[in-house]
């Protein structure tokens, strides 16, 4: 129980990769019993800095593609946790069921995130198999969102965003641009629908965190 036999030290890098590296060094120097890493960049940073302290990851779309684990069944190394992979094909079919008039689909992803790139490629492949034209654009940081969203919105009928950390941080900026141009945004994260996205087939992020915590307790 926290405060009795458990101490939790929270940190937030605010999507700043330089700050994240500094935080990771600080945490590792304290030699905690367990590191709970949320999102792909955070998990990768800690994995690159320690192979001894156990790491439990969550908020990871594809831990294999991100180089975090050898396999889902046998992760290997000092890392385990939960993945938020979801059925892309079902999601895109839902989008077309809601609006059969969609012909050109846009997608924004973060170029520096391994998972985001893999997910974008998968979305493009599935969307094209469903007869859609796909327009892709990437951002390097949240600062690029406004311009990228405005440019993409002028070319497409709807926009899809995946489980991308920088996109999530800049989601309000995305909606600001798409709302002005009357472009629907479909997402893969439940909270994005609460913020204004049109629809999603998504894993509940709170449940995902609970499952990762359970893995940490049982494994370590």
C-alpha positions as CSV (number, residue, x, y, z in Angstrom):
1,X,0.0,0.0,0.0
2,X,1.3,3.4,-1.0
3,X,2.7,5.3,2.0
4,X,3.2,2.0,4.0
5,X,5.2,-0.5,2.0
6,X,5.2,1.3,-1.3
7,X,6.7,4.6,-2.5
8,X,5.7,5.9,-6.0
9,X,7.8,8.6,-7.6
10,X,5.9,10.3,-10.5
11,X,7.6,12.1,-13.4
12,X,6.3,13.6,-16.6
13,X,8.6,14.6,-19.5
14,X,5.9,16.6,-21.2
15,X,6.8,15.0,-24.6
16,X,10.3,16.5,-24.4
17,X,12.9,13.9,-25.4
18,X,15.8,15.8,-23.8
19,X,13.9,16.1,-20.5
20,X,13.0,12.5,-20.7
21,X,16.6,11.4,-21.0
22,X,17.5,13.5,-17.9
23,X,14.6,12.1,-15.9
24,X,15.6,8.6,-16.9
25,X,19.1,9.1,-15.7
26,X,17.9,10.6,-12.4
27,X,15.5,7.7,-11.8
28,X,18.0,5.0,-12.6
29,X,20.6,6.6,-10.3
30,X,18.1,6.1,-7.4
31,X,18.1,2.3,-8.2
32,X,14.3,1.8,-7.7
33,X,12.9,-1.7,-7.4
34,X,10.7,-1.2,-10.5
35,X,10.2,1.3,-13.3
36,X,6.8,1.8,-14.8
37,X,7.2,3.3,-18.2
38,X,4.2,4.8,-20.1
39,X,4.5,5.1,-24.0
40,X,7.0,3.8,-26.5
41,X,9.6,6.6,-26.2
42,X,9.7,6.4,-22.4
43,X,10.1,2.6,-22.5
44,X,12.8,2.8,-25.1
45,X,14.7,5.4,-23.2
46,X,14.7,3.4,-20.0
47,X,15.6,0.1,-21.8
48,X,18.5,1.8,-23.4
49,X,19.8,3.0,-20.0
50,X,19.4,0.0,-17.8
51,X,19.4,-3.8,-18.3
52,X,19.2,-4.6,-14.6
53,X,16.2,-2.7,-13.1
54,X,12.9,-4.3,-14.1
55,X,10.7,-2.2,-16.4
56,X,7.0,-2.6,-16.9
57,X,5.7,-0.8,-20.0
58,X,2.3,0.3,-21.1
59,X,0.8,2.5,-23.8
60,X,2.8,0.6,-26.4
61,X,1.2,-0.2,-29.7
62,X,3.8,-2.6,-31.1
63,X,6.5,-3.5,-28.6
64,X,8.1,-5.9,-31.1
65,X,8.4,-3.3,-33.9
66,X,9.7,-0.8,-31.3
67,X,12.5,-3.2,-30.4
68,X,11.4,-3.5,-26.8
69,X,10.7,-7.3,-26.7
70,X,11.6,-10.4,-28.5
71,X,8.0,-11.6,-28.6
72,X,4.8,-11.0,-26.8
73,X,4.9,-14.5,-25.3
74,X,8.5,-14.3,-24.1
75,X,9.6,-10.6,-23.9
76,X,13.1,-11.4,-22.8
77,X,15.5,-9.0,-21.0
78,X,14.3,-6.8,-18.1
79,X,11.1,-5.6,-19.6
80,X,7.4,-6.8,-19.7
81,X,4.0,-5.2,-19.6
82,X,0.9,-4.6,-21.8
83,X,0.3,-3.5,-25.4
84,X,-2.6,-1.4,-26.7
85,X,-2.7,-2.9,-30.1
86,X,-6.2,-2.8,-31.6
87,X,-7.9,-4.1,-34.8
88,X,-7.1,-1.5,-37.5
89,X,-9.3,-3.1,-40.1
90,X,-12.3,-3.0,-37.8
91,X,-11.7,0.6,-37.0
92,X,-11.5,1.6,-40.7
93,X,-14.6,-0.4,-41.5
94,X,-16.4,1.4,-38.7
95,X,-15.4,4.7,-40.2
96,X,-16.8,3.7,-43.6
97,X,-20.0,2.5,-41.9
98,X,-20.5,5.9,-40.3
99,X,-19.7,7.7,-43.5
100,X,-19.7,5.7,-46.7
101,X,-18.8,8.8,-48.7
102,X,-15.2,8.9,-47.5
103,X,-12.9,8.6,-50.5
104,X,-9.7,10.3,-49.3
105,X,-8.4,9.6,-45.8
106,X,-5.7,11.6,-44.2
107,X,-3.4,10.4,-41.4
108,X,-1.0,12.4,-39.2
109,X,1.8,10.6,-37.3
110,X,5.0,11.5,-35.5
111,X,8.1,10.7,-37.6
112,X,10.4,10.1,-34.6
113,X,8.2,7.4,-33.0
114,X,8.8,3.9,-34.3
115,X,5.4,2.6,-33.4
116,X,3.7,5.6,-35.1
117,X,5.5,4.9,-38.4
118,X,4.6,1.2,-38.3
119,X,1.0,2.0,-37.5
120,X,0.8,4.6,-40.3
121,X,2.1,2.1,-42.8
122,X,-0.4,-0.5,-41.6
123,X,-3.3,2.0,-41.8
124,X,-2.3,3.0,-45.4
125,X,-2.2,-0.6,-46.5
126,X,-5.6,-1.5,-45.0
127,X,-7.3,1.7,-46.1
128,X,-6.1,1.2,-49.7
129,X,-7.4,-2.4,-49.6
130,X,-10.8,-0.9,-48.7
131,X,-10.6,1.3,-51.8
132,X,-9.6,4.6,-50.1
133,X,-7.0,7.0,-51.3
134,X,-4.6,7.9,-48.4
135,X,-2.8,11.2,-47.8
136,X,0.0,10.9,-45.2
137,X,1.8,13.6,-43.3
138,X,4.1,13.6,-40.4
139,X,5.2,16.0,-37.6
140,X,8.5,16.1,-35.8
141,X,7.0,17.6,-32.7
142,X,3.7,19.0,-31.3
143,X,4.8,22.5,-32.6
144,X,4.2,21.3,-36.2
145,X,0.6,20.2,-35.6
146,X,-1.3,23.3,-36.5
147,X,0.3,23.8,-39.9
148,X,0.2,20.0,-40.7
149,X,-3.4,19.7,-39.7
150,X,-4.5,22.7,-41.8
151,X,-2.6,21.5,-44.9
152,X,-3.9,17.9,-44.6
153,X,-7.5,19.1,-44.0
154,X,-7.5,20.9,-47.3
155,X,-6.8,17.6,-49.1
156,X,-9.0,14.9,-47.4
157,X,-12.5,14.0,-46.4
158,X,-11.6,12.6,-43.0
159,X,-8.5,12.2,-40.8
160,X,-7.4,9.2,-38.8
161,X,-4.9,9.3,-35.9
162,X,-3.4,6.4,-34.1
163,X,-2.0,5.8,-30.7
164,X,0.7,8.4,-31.2
165,X,2.0,10.2,-28.1
166,X,2.8,13.5,-29.8
167,X,-0.5,13.5,-31.6
168,X,-2.3,12.9,-28.3
169,X,-0.5,15.9,-26.8
170,X,-1.4,18.1,-29.7
171,X,-4.9,16.7,-30.3
172,X,-6.7,20.0,-29.4
173,X,-4.6,21.8,-32.1
174,X,-5.6,19.2,-34.6
175,X,-9.3,19.6,-33.7
176,X,-9.0,23.4,-33.9
177,X,-7.9,23.0,-37.6
178,X,-10.3,20.2,-38.6
179,X,-13.3,21.8,-36.9
180,X,-12.8,25.0,-38.9
181,X,-12.7,23.0,-42.1
182,X,-15.5,20.6,-41.1
183,X,-13.3,17.5,-41.3
184,X,-14.1,14.5,-39.1
185,X,-11.4,13.0,-37.0
186,X,-11.4,9.3,-36.1
187,X,-9.0,8.1,-33.4
188,X,-7.8,5.0,-31.8
189,X,-7.8,6.3,-28.2
190,X,-10.9,6.5,-26.1
191,X,-10.0,9.8,-24.5
192,X,-9.7,11.4,-27.9
193,X,-13.4,10.8,-28.5
194,X,-14.1,12.5,-25.2
195,X,-12.0,15.5,-26.4
196,X,-13.9,15.8,-29.7
197,X,-13.0,12.9,-32.1
198,X,-15.9,11.4,-33.9
199,X,-15.5,7.7,-33.1
200,X,-13.0,5.0,-32.1
201,X,-12.6,1.4,-31.5
202,X,-10.1,1.6,-28.6
203,X,-8.7,0.0,-25.6
204,X,-9.6,1.7,-22.4
205,X,-6.3,3.3,-21.3
206,X,-7.2,3.1,-17.5
207,X,-7.8,-0.7,-17.9
208,X,-4.5,-1.0,-19.8
209,X,-2.6,0.7,-17.0
210,X,-4.3,-1.6,-14.4
211,X,-3.3,-4.7,-16.4
212,X,0.3,-3.5,-16.7
213,X,0.4,-2.9,-12.9
214,X,-0.9,-6.4,-12.4
215,X,1.9,-7.8,-14.6
216,X,4.4,-5.8,-12.6
217,X,3.1,-7.1,-9.3
218,X,3.0,-10.8,-10.4
219,X,6.3,-10.8,-12.3
220,X,8.5,-8.7,-10.1
